[in-house]
Amino acid sequence: MPRKTKAEKEAEAALIASESVENQEMQGNMSESMEGESDMEENNNMHLEGDALNEGLAENEALNEAFNEAESDTEVMVDELVDDENYDDSDAVLSMDVVQGESNAEAPEPNEGTPTPQPTPRRGRQRAEGEDSVLTLKVGDEVITEQDRIDTIWHEIKNSQVRQTPLTGIFGGMERLEGGGMIAVMDYKGQRIAIPLKEMMINIVRSEGESDESHNERIVRLMNKMLGAEMDFIVNAVDVRGRAAVASRKKAMLRLRQRFYLNKGADGKPQVRVGRKVEARITSVSQMTVRVEVFGVEATIQSRDLSHTRTPDARDEFFVGDKLLVKVTEISGDTPENLRIRVDIRSLVEDKTRENLASLKPQNNYIGTVTDVRKGVVFLRLLNGVSAIAHTCHDHRKPGRGDTVAYVVLRTDEVGGNAIGIISRITKRNLM
């Protein structure tokens, strides 16, 4: 290898010295930058401490824009469909899921001179002094902690108050206050929301001369049957720091009524109308009735409108908190406050009573289940769905509800839609 000249050695030494100076300058700049960022972070933390009660969600703004764009696209699609003279959406099922879209709808117009409240962008939760951040396996990953999840939920609750949009929760309990009043406790994603009794919109006709105390007790008895039902509400007041909120079911129901029953779409029709199949929530069940809520309006379905066959006890087939399809048969009222509807389930199911009844042959045995026993008369439902009646049981044991029995058909009653016969024996007892 050729030896370097003195000039080459001096040039190489100068280059190394120059690189060293540049590295020192870069390190100094990085140090100053980091100190500046630290100062900025401290300043930000000081500003953020005063923003705890004005939580918003920056991501929500983007989601709201995306939803509005999607909603606009949907309206265009509906307009295109309506242009078709043969288009009819009466067979389309209106799902309760669309209620969730209300939370992204525009806030109501404020009164003149009143500033429009706007949710503020939500920042990440600030760590307490001395609290370490979550150490993730991958650099740059963000872990959503339980506290972050709860903070997000309370941001949604706050936004319901600011934007006056409905949220959906579970009716989880009732509590009596020290002053004697009652509140309903709504569970929203694990968080407690209080609703005063007068804001639950439980409409019971007051009897003549009935006292307030007696009337309220009737309301409380009805509400006890509604525990576990899914309900909408709008938040009236919220304390994010104290994790407390007061809401109104009445306000949410009136807003849903306006949107789905009174406002008209591009086709000139409201979304809920006579003849349309809609999804409903079961809010209470008794032996002979099922009470449902259909987009802010409650209706009672009588036993005769539940099925083409006899329903001895609706509590065996329908349960609070479930959803089911119903058909709107009647709507009355022209304001959110006086709307009334009638719905049924029976008309959605094809009536095969006569066909099934004709398939039964007299003097033949069939399997059935006891649905009720009244004054010695046993009511059954055969496997093909036909209702049957038995006045006699040849088994030494008395049949009870839920028992499986062998049934001999003697004749059929086409007018009543029943089979008449006798129980030859009990094949399986219902021990529950």
Secondary structure in CASP SS format (residue, H / E / C, confidence):
PFRMAT SS
TARGET T0000
AUTHOR 0000-0000-0000
METHOD secondary structure of the structure
MODEL  1
M C 1.00
P C 1.00
R C 1.00
K C 1.00
T C 1.00
K H 1.00
A H 1.00
E H 1.00
K H 1.00
E H 1.00
A H 1.00
E H 1.00
A H 1.00
A H 1.00
L H 1.00
I H 1.00
A H 1.00
S H 1.00
E H 1.00
S H 1.00
V H 1.00
E H 1.00
N H 1.00
Q H 1.00
E H 1.00
M H 1.00
Q H 1.00
G H 1.00
N H 1.00
M H 1.00
S H 1.00
E H 1.00
S H 1.00
M H 1.00
E H 1.00
G H 1.00
E H 1.00
S H 1.00
D H 1.00
M H 1.00
E H 1.00
E H 1.00
N H 1.00
N H 1.00
N H 1.00
M H 1.00
H H 1.00
L H 1.00
E H 1.00
G C 1.00
D C 1.00
A H 1.00
L H 1.00
N H 1.00
E C 1.00
G C 1.00
L C 1.00
A H 1.00
E H 1.00
N H 1.00
E H 1.00
A H 1.00
L H 1.00
N H 1.00
E H 1.00
A H 1.00
F H 1.00
N H 1.00
E H 1.00
A H 1.00
E H 1.00
S H 1.00
D H 1.00
T H 1.00
E H 1.00
V H 1.00
M H 1.00
V H 1.00
D H 1.00
E H 1.00
L H 1.00
V H 1.00
D C 1.00
D C 1.00
E C 1.00
N C 1.00
Y C 1.00
D C 1.00
D C 1.00
S C 1.00
D C 1.00
A C 1.00
V C 1.00
L E 1.00
S C 1.00
M H 1.00
D H 1.00
V H 1.00
V H 1.00
Q H 1.00
G H 1.00
E H 1.00
S H 1.00
N H 1.00
A C 1.00
E C 1.00
A C 1.00
P C 1.00
E C 1.00
P C 1.00
N C 1.00
E C 1.00
G C 1.00
T C 1.00
P C 1.00
T C 1.00
P C 1.00
Q C 1.00
P C 1.00
T C 1.00
P C 1.00
R C 1.00
R C 1.00
G C 1.00
R C 1.00
Q C 1.00
R C 1.00
A C 1.00
E C 1.00
G C 1.00
E C 1.00
D C 1.00
S C 1.00
V C 1.00
L C 1.00
T C 1.00
L C 1.00
K C 1.00
V C 1.00
G C 1.00
D C 1.00
E C 1.00
V C 1.00
I C 1.00
T C 1.00
E H 1.00
Q H 1.00
D H 1.00
R H 1.00
I H 1.00
D H 1.00
T H 1.00
I H 1.00
W H 1.00
H H 1.00
E H 1.00
I H 1.00
K H 1.00
N H 1.00
S H 1.00
Q H 1.00
V H 1.00
R H 1.00
Q C 1.00
T C 1.00
P C 1.00
L E 1.00
T E 1.00
G E 1.00
I E 1.00
F E 1.00
G E 1.00
G E 1.00
M E 1.00
E E 1.00
R E 1.00
L C 1.00
E C 1.00
G C 1.00
G C 1.00
G C 1.00
M E 1.00
I E 1.00
A E 1.00
V E 1.00
M E 1.00
D E 1.00
Y E 1.00
K C 1.00
G C 1.00
Q E 1.00
R E 1.00
I E 1.00
A E 1.00
I E 1.00
P E 1.00
L H 1.00
K H 1.00
E H 1.00
M C 1.00
M C 1.00
I C 1.00
N C 1.00
I C 1.00
V C 1.00
R C 1.00
S C 1.00
E C 1.00
G C 1.00
E C 1.00
S C 1.00
D H 1.00
E H 1.00
S H 1.00
H H 1.00
N H 1.00
E H 1.00
R H 1.00
I H 1.00
V H 1.00
R H 1.00
L H 1.00
M H 1.00
N H 1.00
K H 1.00
M C 1.00
L C 1.00
G C 1.00
A C 1.00
E E 1.00
M E 1.00
D E 1.00
F E 1.00
I E 1.00
V E 1.00
N E 1.00
A E 1.00
V E 1.00
D E 1.00
V C 1.00
R C 1.00
G C 1.00
R C 1.00
A E 1.00
A E 1.00
V E 1.00
A E 1.00
S E 1.00
R H 1.00
K H 1.00
K H 1.00
A H 1.00
M H 1.00
L H 1.00
R H 1.00
L H 1.00
R H 1.00
Q H 1.00
R H 1.00
F H 1.00
Y H 1.00
L H 1.00
N C 1.00
K C 1.00
G C 1.00
A C 1.00
D C 1.00
G C 1.00
K C 1.00
P C 1.00
Q C 1.00
V C 1.00
R C 1.00
V C 1.00
G C 1.00
R C 1.00
K E 1.00
V E 1.00
E E 1.00
A E 1.00
R E 1.00
I E 1.00
T E 1.00
S E 1.00
V E 1.00
S C 1.00
Q C 1.00
M C 1.00
T E 1.00
V E 1.00
R E 1.00
V E 1.00
E E 1.00
V E 1.00
F C 1.00
G C 1.00
V E 1.00
E E 1.00
A E 1.00
T E 1.00
I E 1.00
Q E 1.00
S H 1.00
R H 1.00
D H 1.00
L C 1.00
S C 1.00
H C 1.00
T C 1.00
R C 1.00
T C 1.00
P C 1.00
D C 1.00
A H 1.00
R H 1.00
D H 1.00
E C 1.00
F C 1.00
F C 1.00
V C 1.00
G C 1.00
D C 1.00
K E 1.00
L E 1.00
L E 1.00
V E 1.00
K E 1.00
V E 1.00
T E 1.00
E E 1.00
I E 1.00
S E 1.00
G C 1.00
D C 1.00
T C 1.00
P C 1.00
E C 1.00
N C 1.00
L C 1.00
R E 1.00
I E 1.00
R E 1.00
V E 1.00
D E 1.00
I C 1.00
R H 1.00
S H 1.00
L H 1.00
V C 1.00
E C 1.00
D C 1.00
K C 1.00
T H 1.00
R H 1.00
E H 1.00
N H 1.00
L H 1.00
A H 1.00
S C 1.00
L C 1.00
K C 1.00
P C 1.00
Q C 1.00
N C 1.00
N E 1.00
Y E 1.00
I E 1.00
G E 1.00
T E 1.00
V E 1.00
T E 1.00
D E 1.00
V E 1.00
R E 1.00
K C 1.00
G C 1.00
V E 1.00
V E 1.00
F E 1.00
L E 1.00
R E 1.00
L E 1.00
L C 1.00
N C 1.00
G C 1.00
V C 1.00
S E 1.00
A E 1.00
I E 1.00
A E 1.00
H E 1.00
T E 1.00
C E 1.00
H C 1.00
D C 1.00
H C 1.00
R C 1.00
K C 1.00
P C 1.00
G C 1.00
R C 1.00
G C 1.00
D C 1.00
T E 1.00
V E 1.00
A E 1.00
Y E 1.00
V E 1.00
V E 1.00
L E 1.00
R E 1.00
T E 1.00
D E 1.00
E C 1.00
V C 1.00
G C 1.00
G C 1.00
N E 1.00
A E 1.00
I E 1.00
G E 1.00
I E 1.00
I E 1.00
S E 1.00
R E 1.00
I E 1.00
T E 1.00
K E 1.00
R C 1.00
N C 1.00
L C 1.00
M C 1.00
END
